[in-house]
Amino acid sequence: MNPLFDAPRARALSIALAAALAVLAKPAHAEDEHDHSMHIELPTTAVTANPLGSAIDELVPPVSVLNGRELMLQQESTLGETLNGTPGVHSSYFGPNASRPVIRGLDGDRIRLMQNGIGLIDASSLSPDHAVPLDPLTVEQIDVVRGPAALQYGGSAVGGVVNTIDNRIPRDPIDGIGGRAEARIGGADKQRSTSALIEAGNGLFAIHADGYTRDTDDLDIPGFARSSRLRAADPQPNESRGTLRNSSSQSDGGALGASLTFEHGYAGISFSTFNSNYGTVAEPTVRIDMNSTRWDLAGEARDLGEVISRVKMRLARVDYEHKEIDDGEVGTTFENRGWEGSLEASHGKIGPLSGVIGLQFHRSDFSAEGEEALIPKVQTDTRAAYIYEEWPIAAFDEALKLSFGTRVERAKVSSIGGGPDDPNNPGTPRFGSAESQDFTPTSFSGGALYHLNSAWSLAGNVSHSERAPTYYELFSNGPHAATGQYEVGDRSLSVEKSNGLDLQLRWRKGGNNFSVSGFYTRFDNYITSLLTGNLRTEDGLIDNVSGELPESQIQAVPAVFKGMEIASKFHMYEGVGALDLRLKGDYVRATNRRTGDPLPRISPLRLGFGLDYSFSRFDAALDVTRTFGQNRVADNELPTDGYTMVDATVSYHLPTKLHLDAFVKATNLLDEEAREHTSVLKDIAPLGGRSVMLGVRGEF
C-alpha cells in the first residue's frame, strides 16, 4: 500500500494547502486592506441541460441543481451518496467508498458522469466496486439532468447526466483574494476530513488552488452485515455485526489552476489529482489503491458577432490507475488513459432560431492485467457532431418554445484479443483474436415548453437515443469477484436503441414551487447482464456440478422503463423565523418485454418530506424519507425490506470576518437497518447506523 502522502501523488495537494493556510493565517489584514471587495463569490456555471445557458425555469428536461449551503450539508464521501435522495436519483452503493448515481433505474454507462462538461475517464462503470475518482469536497455545484440527454453528451447519457462543477479554471475576473476552508469529524464511518480553497487575481490573471484529505474507519451499522433473508438461505457460524468490515478509507487530492480573463471570455488550464485507498467490503482482505491525474484546458469567447456569437472549448487528458490488493499483494491492475474534448459554437438569430453546433471526441486505452483480468486491452475512439436549436413561437407571445436537434457519432471499439486458453475451447485464447467494431449511433430529440400563465408551465420531450456497446459489454470474459459471477460479453451486439417520452407539469409562485414528472422509455435492445443457469470454475470451465461462479451473459433484450417524480417546496410560516415544507417522491417500474419479468436492481417507491426553519443566524432542517420494500424482483434476486430514514441538520452562522458556519448533521436517527435495492451488495452491506457529524466552514 502506498503511503497517503507519497510525494509525486500529493504535490498538488501540498501546494494548495500551503497556499490556503498562508492566506487563512492573515484574514484580518486582507479584510482591512481591501475592505469587503476582497470577499469573492465563487461563481457557478449555467445549468448543464441547455447549451444556450437558459434559466432553470426555461429548461425542457427535469433538472436538479445542488450548490451552496444545501450542497455543504448533503455532501458525503461519494458522488452517489451525495445525490441519493434527489428525486429520481438513487445510489449503486458498494459500501461507503464506491457509489455511482442511479437515475430512473438506469446506471453504469447509461449515466454520463462529467467534470466541468468533460467525462470522467475512469473504471467506475466497469464494476460497482470501482470508485468515481472525484471527491464532493472539491465541488461547487452539481447539475443532475434526469432522462435522455444523448443529444449533447452521447449515448452514454441515455439515462441522464451528472455534471460536477468547480472553479479550478476561473471563468470570471477575480480582483483580490478569497477562499474557503472546512473541517468535518464524525459520522457512521468516523470521518476526519479537511479541505481548503484559495483564489486570487488582478482582474486579468486569476489563479486557483485547492486540496483536501479524508480518512474514515470501518462503517458502524445497526445490526448484522448480511440481511436476514441471506442469513436464512446461507447460514454462517460467525456473522459480522455492528461493523461493516473492510470499509475504511484514506483519500487526498488537490488542484492548481490559472486563467486569463477578459471582458468577453477566458482561457485557462488546471492540473488535479485524486488518490484513494479503500476496502472493497465484498472481500475481507481486498483493498483498492486508486490514483487519477487530470489536465484540463478550457476557454470561451463571447459576443463575437451576429453569425457566431460564442465559441467554447474544453479538453481533458486523464491518466487513471488502480490496483486491487489482496492481503498485501497486487492481484490486478486497471489502467485507463485517454483524451476527451469538445468545441461548441453558438450562432446568432437565424430568423426565430437560436442554437449551437458542436463537435466532440473521446479516445481511451483501457487495460486490466492480473488475476481478475476479465477484459483484454481495448481502445475506444469516438467522434461526434450535433446541432441544437430553440424556436420561441411568436404567435403565442413566446409563451411556447420549441427545441429540437440531432447528433451523429462514429464509435470504434478495438480489442487486441489474446489471454490464457479458454478451457471450453482448447487452443483458443479466452479473449479471441484481435478485433475492431464500428458503430454509428444517431440520436435526435424534440421538446416544447409552454407557459400556461405566470405560475404554471408544461414541458415535454420526445427522444430517440442510440448508444454504442461498451468495451466490457463486447469483450468481457472472466471471473468478477465484485459481483461473484463469471461474466461473458457478446461481440455480436449492435447499437442499443431507445425511444423516450418525458412530461412535466410545473408551478412556481414566489418562493413556492411544485413539479410532477412522468416518463416512459422503451428499449428495442436493452443491453444487460443476465444469468444463464450455468456454473463456471475460476478458470472459466463450464462445470454445473463443482463450479462456484454463476455464469452471467451480456444480452440484448426488449425492455421498458416508466415512472414518475414529484418535488415541491411551500413557504408555511413567516414570523419568528421562517418555516418551509418540502415534499418529494419517485417511482420506477422496469420490465423485460420478452419475458415479462422485472429487471434487476430497480429502485422501489420512495416518499419523503422535509422541514426547513431559519431564524437570524440559525438554520435547521428535518428530513423523513420512507423507502418502501421491493418485492418485484428478478430471478436469483432477493426482495428488500423497506425502511424509514430520519435525518436532521443544524447550522449557525458565526458573526466573524471569516464568515464561519458551524453545523451538526445527524443521520439515521431511528437507527434503521437500511439496504439499497439498487446495490449488488444490498444483502451484504447495509447503510450506516445512527450517527452525528460536526463541521465548520469559513469563507473570506
N, C-alpha and C positions, 0 to 999 in steps of 0.2 A: 504494500500500500504506500502510495506517495504521501509525504508529509503535506499537511494542509497548505503550507505557505512555501512550497518549492519556489525558488527564485524565478525561473522562467514563467511559471504559471501565475504568479501573484504580482508581477512587476507593475501592471496597470493598477491593481488594487492598492498597492503601497503608495504609488504616486498620488492617486486620487484621495486616499485617506489623509496623507500628509498635507496635501493642499487644503483639504476641507478643515482639518484640525487647526492648521495655521491661521486660517481666517476666523474660525469659530472662537479662537482664543482672543480675538480683538473685535468683538461685535460692537462695543460701545464706540470705539474710535471711528469705525466706518459710519456708524449712525450719526455721530456728531459732525464728521467732516462733510458728508454728503446729504445730510438730513434724510427725509423719508424717500427721496428719489432713488436712494440706493436699494430699497426693497423691490425686488424683481418678481413679478408674477410670472412663474414659469408657464410658457404658452402651451396650449393644447391644439391638436390638429383637427381639421374638419372631419366630420363623421365619414367612416370608411365606405359606407354603402353607396355614395354618389360621387363620381369623379368631378362634378361641377361644384362641389362644396356647398350644396344646399343645406339649409337648416334642417334639423331633425324632423320638424313637423312637415317638411316638404318632401320627405323620402317615401318611396313606394314600399320597399320591403320593411318588415319589422326589424327595428334596430334598438339595441340597448347600449347605453354609454355609461361607463363606470369611471369616475375620477374623483379628485379632491378628497374630502373627509370620508365620503362613502367608500372609496377605494381603500383608504387607510384602515378603516375598521373591518373591511371584508377580506383583507389580504391574508392568504395562507401560504404554506410552503410551496404549493404547486399552482399552476395556472388553472387546472381543472377544479381544484377545491376552492379557489378564489371565486370562480364563476358559478359554482354549484349553488343552486337556489335562484339564479336568474331565470325568469320564466322561459321554459323551453330548453334549458341547459341543465344537464346532469354531468356526472363525472365517471371516468373509466376506473378510478381509484384502485391502483395496485399498491395498497398501503399508503402511508403518508408522504412518500417520496417520489412517486411516479403517478401522474394523473393527467389525462387529456380531457378537454371538454367533449361532451356528447350532446349533440344538438338534434332535437326532434327524432331521437332514436338512431341517428347516424353518427359514426365515429371513424377513427382511423384516417385513411387518406381521403375520405369524403368531407372532412372538415379542414379547411385551409387555415393553418396557423402562420401568422406573419408578424414581423417586427418592422414597424415603420413602413408597411406596404410591401415588404420583401419576405419571401418564405424563410422558415427556419429549416435549414438543411441539416437534418439530424437522422435519428433512427427511431423516433418515438412512435411513428405509425407502423413500424415493423412488428413491434411487440409491446404489450402493455406494461412490461417491467422496465422499459426504457424511458427515462425521464425526459421531459421537454427542457432543453438547455436554456432556460430563461427563468430568472427569479422575479416574482412580482414586486419585491422590494425596490427594484430599479425602474418600475413602470410609472408613468404619469397618467395614462389613460388607457382604457381597454374598450374597444368597439366590438360589439357582437352583432353580426348580421345573421338572422335566422331564416333559413330557406335558401333556395338556389341562388348562387352568385357567380356562376360559371362564366358569365359574360366578361367580367373584368379579370377574374382570377383563375380561370381554367376549370377543367372538370373536377379537380380535387376540391372545389368549393361547392359541389352539388348540394351538400347538406348545410353549408353556412361558412362564415368567416369569423375568425377571432384575430383582431389586429391589435397588438400591444404597441403603444406609442410612448416614446421617450423624447428627450431633447438633447441627445448626445451629439447631434449635429444641430446647433442652434439655427432656427429658421427665421427669427426676427431679431432686429438690432437689440443689443444689450449695452446699456450705458451705465457702468458701475459694477457692483459686485453683489452677489446674492447666493443663497444656498439653503440647504436643509440638512439636518442630522436627526437620526431616530434610533431608539433602542427599545427592545422588547424582551420580556422574560416570562416564562410560564407556559401554560397550555398543557394539553394532554401528553405532548411529546417533550415537555420541559425545555422548551426552546430558549435559546440565547441568541439574539440577533442584533446586529448594529448595521447602520447604513449612513452614508454621508454623500452629499452632492454639493458642488460649487460651480457657479457660472460667473464669468466676468467678461467685460467688453468695453470698448471705447466708442460705440456707436457704429463702427465699421467692422472691426475684427472681434470675434467672440470665441471664448473657449469654454469647455465643459469638462468636468471630471467627476466621477462617482465611484463608489466602492461599497462593498457590503461583505458581511460574514454571517453565517447562520449555522448553529450547532443544535442538534436535537438528540435526545435519548430514545430508547425504545418506548413506543406509544402505550400509554395506560388505556385499558379497555374495561368495560363494565363487568364482563363475565368471561366465558370461555372464548378462545380464539376461533374454534370451529363451531359451526352452527349446530343446533340441536338435531336437525334433520341429518346432517353429515355424521354426527356422533352416533346416531341411531343406526345409520346404514353401514358405518365403518368404525366400530368401537376401537379405541386405542387405550393402552394401560395408563399412559401418562399424558393427560390433557393439559395444554397450556392455558392458564387462567390469569386474568388481571393485567397481563402484559403481552403485547404483540412482539414476539421475539424477532430479532434481526431487523428492526425497523428504524434504527438510529441513522443519523446522517451528519456529515460535515460538508459545508459548501462555502465558497467565496467567489468573488468576481469583481469586475470593475470596468471602467471605460475612460478613454480620453478622446475628446472631440474638439474640432475647431471649424469655424466657418467665416467667410466674408459675407457680410450682409449689406445690401444696398437698397435703394428706395423701392425697386421693383423686383426684388428677388434675393437669392442667396446661393452660395456654393460652399460645400464643406466635406469633411472627411472625419471618420471616427474609427477607433480600434477598441474592441471589447473582448473580454474573456469570461468564461464560465467554467468553474471547477466544482465537482461534487463527488463525494464518496458515500454510498448509502447501501443499506441492507435491502435485499430483494424480497424479504418476507416469505415468499413461497418456498425458499430453501434456506435452512437454518445457518449454513456456513458460506453462502454466496453473497458477495458484495460487488457493486458496480463502481468502478473508478472512471469518471467521465470528465472530459476536457473538450471545450469548444472555443476556438478563437475566430473572430469575425472582423473583417474590414468592410466599412460602408462608405460609399460616395453618394452624395445627393445634391441636387441643385434645382432651382426653379427660377424662371424668368417670367414676369407678369407684365401686363399692359403693353404688349408688343405691337399691336396694331389691330386693324379690323378683320383681317383674314385669319391670322393666327394670333390669338390674344394671350396665350400662355403656353409655355413648354416646361415639362417637369421630367427629371431624370433621376433614376435610382439604380444603384449597383451594389452588390454584396458578394464578397468572397468568404467562404466558410471552410475551416478545417476542423472536422469533428472526429473524435475518437472516444471509445470507451472499452474498458477491459472488464470482463466478468471473471472475478477472482474467487476461487473455491478453496477455502481453508488455506489461504495464503499463496496459492498457485494460480497463475493466469491460465484460464481454461479457453476462453475465446476472446478475440479482439475484433471489434467492429469499427470500421472507418467509413466516413462519408465526406468527400471533399468536392466542393462544387462552387459554381457561379450562378447568380441569378440577377437579372436586370430588367428594367422597363424604361420606355421612352413614351411620353404621353403629351399630346398637343391638343389644346382646346381651341376651337375656331370661334370666330365672331358670329354674329347673327347671319344666317343664310335664310332669308325670309323670316319665318317664325321660329326656325330651328336653332337651338344651341346644343353643342355636343363636343365630343372628344374622339380622337383616333389614337390608338395605342399599339405599340409593339412590345413584346416580352420574349425573354429567352430564359432557359434553365438548362444547366448541364451539371451532372453529378456523377461521381465514380464511387461506388459502394462495394465494400468487401467485408467478409466475415471469415476469419481464419481461426481454427482450433476445434475444440471438442463439439461445439454447438454451431458449426458452420452449416446452417440449413439452406444457404443460398450460395451460388457461385459469385465470382466477381462480375459485377454488372455496371453498365453505363446507361444513364438516361439522358436524352437530349431532346429538348422541346423548344419549338419556335411557335409564336402565335401573333396574330393581328386581330384587333377588334375595333368596333365603332359603336358609340352610344349617343343617342340623340334625345332631346326633350322638346316638346311642342305644346306650349300653352295655347288653348283654344280661345280665340278672341270672341267667338260667338257666345261663349259662356262667361264673358268678362274675366277670362283667365282663371275662373274657379275650377276649370277642368284642365289638367295637364296630362299629356300622354308621353310615354317614354318607350323607346324600342332600341334594339341593337342586335349585333351578331358578332360571333367570334369563330375564327378558324385556327386550329392548331395543327402542327405536324410533330408527332412524337415518335422517337426511335428508342427502343429498349434493346440493349445488346448484352448477351451473356458469353463468357469465354468457355463455359461448359467445364468438363473435367470432373475432378473429385475422385473419391475412392470407388471401387467397383460396387455396382448395385447387386446385392446378394440374390435378388429375384431374377436378375438377368446377367449371369456371369459374363465377364468380358466387356460389359457396357458400363461406362462411368456413371455415377449417380446423377450428375447434372447434365448428362448427354454431351453432344457436340456443341461447338461454338455456334451461336445463332443470333440473328438480329431480326426484330419485328418492328414494322412501321404501322402507325395508326394516324388517322386524320379526323379527330373529333371536331364536330361543328355544333355550336350552341347558339341559340337565339332566344330572345325574350321580348315581351311587350307588356307594358303596365299602364295604369291610369290612377290618378289621384283626383278626387272630386270633393271640393269643399261645399258641403250641403248648406252651411251657414257659417257664422263666425266661430261656432263652437264645434260643430260636428263635421267629420270628413270620412270618406270611404276610399280605401285603397285596394287595388287588386293587381295581380301579376300572373301572367301565363308564361311558362318557360319550357323549352326543350333543351336538355343538357346531355352532353356526351363526355365520357371520361375514358381515357386510355387505361388499360390494366397496368398495375404497377409491377416492378421487377419481382417482388415476392409473390404476387398472385400468379405470375407466369412461371417462375423458375424455382420456387422453394421445393426442397426435398430433404427432409431431415428431422431429427427429434428436437422438440422445443420444450425445454423444461418449464418455462413460464406458464404455458398452457397445459402441460402434462400430456401432450399429444405428439404424434408423428405427422408433420404437415407436408402435404403434397400439392404443388401448383399445377396449373393447366396451361400448357403452351398454345392451346388452340383457342384461347379466349379472344373475343372480338371486343370492339368498343362498347362500353356499358352505356345504355340509353335510358333516359327517363323523361317523363313529362309531368309538369307540376302546375298546380293552381293554388294561389295564396290570396285570401281575402282578409281585410282588417277594417273594423269599424272603430273610429277614434272620437273621443270627446275631450276637449280642453277648454277650461274657463278659469281664468286667474291662476291660482296655484293648485287647482283641482284637475285631475285627468283620469281617463278611463279608456282602455282599449281591449278588444276581443279579436282574436285571430283564429282563422280556420285554414287548414292546409290539407292538400291531397297530392301525393306524389306516386306515380305509377312507373315501375321499372320494367322494361322489356326483359332485361337480363341482369338482374342484381347479382353482383359478384360477391360471394360469401364462402365461408368455410363450413362444411357440413360433415358430420361423422358418417363413415361408410359402413360401420359394423365390423371391420377388420381390426385385428391387433397386430402390432409390429414389435420387433425387438429393437434395442438401442441402435443396432447397425442397419436397421431398415428391413429385415427379413419379415415377410408376412407369415405370422405364426399364431393362429387363432386358439392355440392351446396354451402355450407358455409365453406368448407376447405380453408385454406390460403396458405398451403405449397404444391407445386408441388411434386409429388412422383417421385423419381429417383431410378431406379433399376439397380444394378450391373448385367451386362450381358456379355456374350462372343460372339463376332461377328467376322466373317472373315473380315480382313482389309488389306490394302496395303499402305505403305508409300514409296514415292520416291521423289528424288530431287537432287540438286547439290549445290556445294560451289566453290567459286573462291577466291583466296588470292594471292597477289603479292606485290613486292617491287622492285623499279627500282631507281638506282642512276642517277640523272638527271644533276647534276652540281657540279663542284669542282673548287673553286677559292677563292673568298672572302666568305669563309664558304662553306658548303656543303648542297645540296638540294636533298631529296629523295621523290619519289612519291609512294604512297600505293593505291592499288585497292582491293576491296572486294565485295562479293555478296553471297547471298544464297536464296534458294527457296525450299519449301516443298509442296507436294500435298498428302493428306491423305484421303482415301475413305473407307467407309463401303461397302465391296464387296457384302453383302447380299442385300442391298437396292440401292446401287449406290450413296448414299448421302454422303456429306462431313462429316468428323469427326469434332467435336467442337474444338475451340481454337487452330487452326493451323496457324502458322505464315505466313504472306504474303511475296511476293518478296521484297528483300532488296538489294540495291546497294549503294556503297559509295566509296569515295576517300579521301586520306589524303596527306598532305604535311608536311615533317619534315625538318627544317632548323637548322643548328648548326654553330656557329662561336665562336671560342675561348671558353669562359666560358658561352656562351649564347646558349640556345636551345628554339625552338618554334615549335608548331605543330598546324595545322588546319585540322579539320575533318568535312566532309559533308556527311551525310547519308540520303538517300531517302528510307523511308519505305512506300511501296505502300498500297493502300487501300485493304481490304479483303472483297470481296463480295461473295466469295464461303463459305457459312456458313451453319451450321447445323440447324435443326428445333429449334425454340424458341431461336435463337441466332441472334443478330443484326449485320449488317455489320459495319465495322470500316473504318473511313476515313484515307487516307494516310497523311504523314507529312514529312517535311524535317528538320533534326536536324543538326545545325551548332555549333560545339564546338571548343574551342581554348585553348592552354596552352602555357605558357611562363615560363622558369626557368632560374636561374642564379646561377652558382657555385661560391661562395664567396671564396677569397683567404685567408683562415684561417686554422689553425691547426685542427679545428674540422670538416673539410670537409663539410661546410654548403652549403645547397641548398635552395634557396628561390623560390617559384613558385606561379603562378597565374593560376587559372583554371576557364574559362568561359564556361558556359553550356547553350544550347538552346538560342543562340544569336538572333534568329528570333522570340523568344517568341511564338513558335508554340504550339497549343493545340495538344498534342501527347498522344495517347492511345495505350496500348499494347493489340493486339488481343488475345494474349496467356493468358491474365489475366481474371479471373472470375469477376473482378471488373472493367473491362475496361470502362463500361458506368457509373461508379460512381467515379472512381479515376484516373484522368489523371496524367501524369508525371509532374515534376516541371517546372516552368516557367524560364525566363531568370534570370541568377544568376552568381555571381562571388565568388570564394573561394580563400583565401590566405593561404599559408602554408610555413613552414620552417622545414627542416630536417638537423640534424647534426650527423655525424659519427666520431668515433675516434678509 
